[in-house]
Amino acid sequence: MARREETTRMCALTRAEKPVAELIRFVLGPDDVLVPDTDAKAEGRGVWISLNKVLVAEAVKKKVFARSLKTEVKLPEDLPGLTQTRLEGRYLNALSMARKAGQLTFGATKVRALLETGSLMALITATDAAEDGRSKMVGPLKALHYAAHEEDIEGFDVPHFELLDSEQMGLALGLENVIHAALTRGAAAQAAVEKARRLALYTAKPTEKDTDRAAVDGDLLPEATDERREIHG
C-alpha cells in the first residue's frame, strides 16, 4: 500500500506550506478570545502559523489573525507565552503517561546503563543540569550516533531534549527533581518524543544560517554544527 502523503497547511504569516507537525493552529474560543489549539482538534475555522515563538509574536504584531479570520479578534495579553505554556503542559503530561507505562527511566546511573546498550528512544536533560553531568550523557549519545553512521545503520535516531528545568519535570512526575531521564520504546514514549519535538521547534531561536532543525538547547543549528546534536525530524 502506498504511503499516505503528510497533511500540509499554509502558514498565514509566511504563506509557506508546511507539514502540520511544523505548524500550530489557533482558534476563537467561546468568549471570542484567540487560543492555541495545540492538538488541532477544536471545532471551527482556524489559523495556522509556523511553530515558532518569534513568528507567533510577529503574527500578533501584524494582525494576521484578524485578517485571516475576517473578524475582530480578542488576543490574550501574551499569546506567544500562553502557547509555550500549553506546549510545555502537553510535553509534561506525555512524560507522565510514559512513566505510568513504564517507558520513562530517570536517574544518572540507570540512564547511563541505557546509553551503554543503546536501548533508549530519547535522552532528556534538565536545563539546569551541571555541565559535567550533561557531558557524561551527551558524550555516549554522540558515540552511539557515530557508531551507527560508521556501520551504515539507517534510521538510527536518538534525540536529546533539553527543554525544561529539573523542578518543572519533577513536579509533573511527582518527584523532587529530575535531572537525567530517558524514554524507552513504546507508544507512550513515542508520543512524548513528538510533544518534545514540537516544544523544541517552538522555542528555537532563529540564526542567520538557519537549518530549521533544533539543537539540544533549543537553538536552531547553523549549517556547520555537528548534526549529532540535533533533534532530528
C-alpha positions as CSV (number, residue, x, y, z in Angstrom):
1,M,0.0,0.0,0.0
2,A,1.4,3.4,-0.9
3,R,2.3,5.7,2.0
4,R,-0.3,8.4,2.5
5,E,1.1,11.9,1.9
6,E,1.7,14.0,5.0
7,T,-1.0,16.6,5.6
8,T,0.1,20.2,5.0
9,R,-1.3,23.6,5.7
10,M,-0.2,27.2,4.8
11,C,1.3,29.5,7.4
12,A,-0.9,32.6,7.5
13,L,2.2,34.7,8.2
14,T,4.9,33.5,5.9
15,R,2.5,31.9,3.3
16,A,4.8,28.9,3.2
17,E,3.1,25.5,3.0
18,K,4.4,23.1,5.7
19,P,3.5,19.7,7.3
20,V,1.1,20.2,10.2
21,A,3.8,19.0,12.6
22,E,5.7,22.2,11.8
23,L,2.7,24.5,12.4
24,I,0.3,25.4,15.2
25,R,-3.4,26.1,14.9
26,F,-5.2,29.0,16.6
27,V,-9.0,29.2,17.0
28,L,-11.5,31.6,18.6
29,G,-12.8,30.3,22.0
30,P,-16.4,30.6,23.3
31,D,-15.6,34.1,24.5
32,D,-14.1,35.2,21.2
33,V,-10.6,35.2,22.6
34,L,-8.0,33.6,20.3
35,V,-6.4,30.5,21.9
36,P,-3.8,28.0,20.7
37,D,-5.3,24.7,19.6
38,T,-2.2,22.7,20.4
39,D,-3.8,19.4,19.3
40,A,-5.5,20.8,16.2
41,K,-8.8,19.2,17.2
42,A,-11.0,22.2,18.1
43,E,-14.1,22.9,16.0
44,G,-14.4,26.0,13.9
45,R,-12.2,27.8,11.5
46,G,-8.6,28.0,12.5
47,V,-5.4,30.0,11.6
48,W,-2.2,28.1,11.1
49,I,1.2,29.7,12.0
50,S,4.7,28.3,11.8
51,L,5.6,26.6,15.0
52,N,7.9,29.2,16.4
53,K,7.5,31.7,19.2
54,V,9.1,34.5,17.3
55,L,6.8,34.0,14.3
56,V,3.7,33.8,16.6
57,A,4.7,37.2,18.1
58,E,5.1,38.6,14.6
59,A,1.7,37.3,13.6
60,V,0.2,39.2,16.6
61,K,2.1,42.4,15.7
62,K,0.9,42.3,12.0
63,K,-2.7,41.4,13.0
64,V,-2.6,38.2,10.9
65,F,-5.3,36.5,13.0
66,A,-8.0,39.1,12.4
67,R,-7.1,39.3,8.7
68,S,-7.3,35.6,8.3
69,L,-10.5,35.1,10.2
70,K,-12.1,38.2,8.7
71,T,-13.4,39.3,12.1
72,E,-12.5,41.2,15.2
73,V,-10.2,39.1,17.4
74,K,-9.5,39.4,21.1
75,L,-6.0,38.4,21.9
76,P,-4.6,37.2,25.3
77,E,-2.1,39.5,26.9
78,D,0.8,37.2,25.9
79,L,-0.3,34.8,23.2
80,P,3.3,33.6,22.4
81,G,3.8,32.9,26.2
82,L,0.5,31.2,26.5
83,T,1.2,29.0,23.6
84,Q,4.6,27.9,25.1
85,T,2.9,27.1,28.4
86,R,0.3,24.9,26.6
87,L,3.1,23.1,24.6
88,E,5.1,22.6,27.8
89,G,2.0,21.2,29.5
90,R,1.4,18.7,26.7
91,Y,5.0,17.6,26.9
92,L,4.9,17.2,30.7
93,N,1.7,15.3,30.5
94,A,3.2,13.0,27.9
95,L,6.2,12.3,30.1
96,S,3.8,11.4,33.0
97,M,2.0,9.0,30.7
98,A,5.2,7.4,29.6
99,R,6.3,6.9,33.2
100,K,2.9,5.2,34.0
101,A,3.5,3.0,31.0
102,G,7.0,2.0,32.3
103,Q,8.7,3.8,29.4
104,L,10.5,6.6,31.3
105,T,13.7,5.9,33.2
106,F,15.3,8.6,35.4
107,G,18.5,8.8,37.5
108,A,22.0,9.2,36.1
109,T,23.1,5.6,36.8
110,K,20.0,4.0,35.1
111,V,20.2,6.4,32.1
112,R,23.9,5.7,31.6
113,A,23.1,2.0,31.5
114,L,20.6,2.5,28.7
115,L,23.1,4.6,26.8
116,E,25.7,1.8,27.0
117,T,23.3,-0.5,25.3
118,G,21.6,2.0,23.0
119,S,18.2,0.8,24.3
120,L,16.6,4.2,24.6
121,M,14.3,6.3,22.4
122,A,15.4,9.7,23.6
123,L,17.7,11.3,26.2
124,I,16.3,14.0,28.4
125,T,18.4,16.5,30.4
126,A,17.2,19.3,32.7
127,T,18.2,22.8,31.6
128,D,19.8,23.4,35.0
129,A,21.9,20.2,34.9
130,A,25.6,20.5,35.9
131,E,27.9,20.7,32.9
132,D,29.9,17.7,33.9
133,G,26.8,15.6,34.3
134,R,25.5,16.7,31.0
135,S,28.7,15.8,29.3
136,K,28.6,12.3,30.8
137,M,25.3,11.8,29.0
138,V,25.9,13.6,25.7
139,G,29.3,12.0,25.1
140,P,28.0,8.4,25.0
141,L,24.9,9.6,22.9
142,K,27.2,11.1,20.3
143,A,29.2,7.9,20.3
144,L,26.0,5.9,19.6
145,H,25.2,8.1,16.6
146,Y,28.8,7.9,15.3
147,A,28.8,4.1,15.6
148,A,25.5,3.8,13.7
149,H,26.9,6.1,11.0
150,E,30.1,4.0,10.7
151,E,28.1,0.8,10.5
152,D,25.6,2.3,7.9
153,I,22.7,1.7,10.2
154,E,19.8,3.5,8.6
155,G,17.1,5.2,10.7
156,F,19.0,5.4,13.9
157,D,17.7,8.4,15.7
158,V,18.0,9.0,19.5
159,P,17.3,12.7,20.0
160,H,18.5,14.7,23.1
161,F,15.9,17.1,24.6
162,E,17.0,19.9,26.9
163,L,13.8,21.9,27.3
164,L,12.7,22.3,30.9
165,D,14.4,22.6,34.3
166,S,14.6,19.9,36.9
167,E,11.8,21.4,39.1
168,Q,9.3,21.6,36.2
169,M,9.9,17.9,35.3
170,G,9.9,16.8,39.0
171,L,6.6,18.5,39.7
172,A,5.0,16.8,36.7
173,L,6.3,13.4,37.6
174,G,5.7,13.6,41.3
175,L,9.4,13.7,42.2
176,E,11.6,16.2,43.9
177,N,13.8,16.9,40.9
178,V,14.6,15.2,37.6
179,I,18.0,15.9,36.1
180,H,18.6,13.0,33.7
181,A,15.9,10.8,32.1
182,A,15.4,8.6,29.1
183,L,12.4,7.4,27.1
184,T,12.4,3.7,26.2
185,R,10.5,2.0,23.4
186,G,6.7,2.2,23.4
187,A,3.7,4.1,22.2
188,A,3.6,6.4,25.2
189,A,7.3,7.2,24.8
190,Q,6.8,8.0,21.1
191,A,4.0,10.4,22.0
192,A,6.3,12.2,24.4
193,V,9.1,12.4,21.8
194,E,6.6,14.1,19.4
195,K,5.5,16.6,22.0
196,A,9.1,17.3,22.8
197,R,9.9,18.0,19.2
198,R,7.1,20.5,18.9
199,L,8.2,22.3,22.0
200,A,11.8,22.4,20.8
201,L,10.8,23.8,17.4
202,Y,8.5,26.4,19.0
203,T,11.2,27.7,21.4
204,A,14.1,27.5,18.9
205,K,15.9,30.8,18.3
206,P,16.5,31.6,14.6
207,T,20.1,32.1,13.4
208,E,21.5,33.8,10.3
209,K,22.2,30.4,8.8
210,D,19.1,28.5,9.7
211,T,18.7,24.8,9.1
212,D,15.1,24.8,10.6
213,R,16.2,22.0,12.9
214,A,16.6,22.4,16.7
215,A,19.6,21.7,18.8
216,V,19.5,20.3,22.3
217,D,19.4,23.8,23.8
218,G,16.5,24.9,21.6
219,D,18.7,27.0,19.3
220,L,18.4,26.3,15.6
221,L,21.7,24.8,14.3
222,P,23.9,26.6,11.8
223,E,25.0,24.5,8.8
224,A,28.4,23.7,10.2
225,T,27.3,22.4,13.5
226,D,27.7,18.7,14.3
227,E,24.4,17.1,13.3
228,R,24.5,14.5,16.0
229,R,23.5,17.3,18.5
230,E,20.3,17.9,16.5
231,I,16.8,16.9,17.4
232,H,16.2,15.1,14.1
233,G,13.0,15.1,12.3
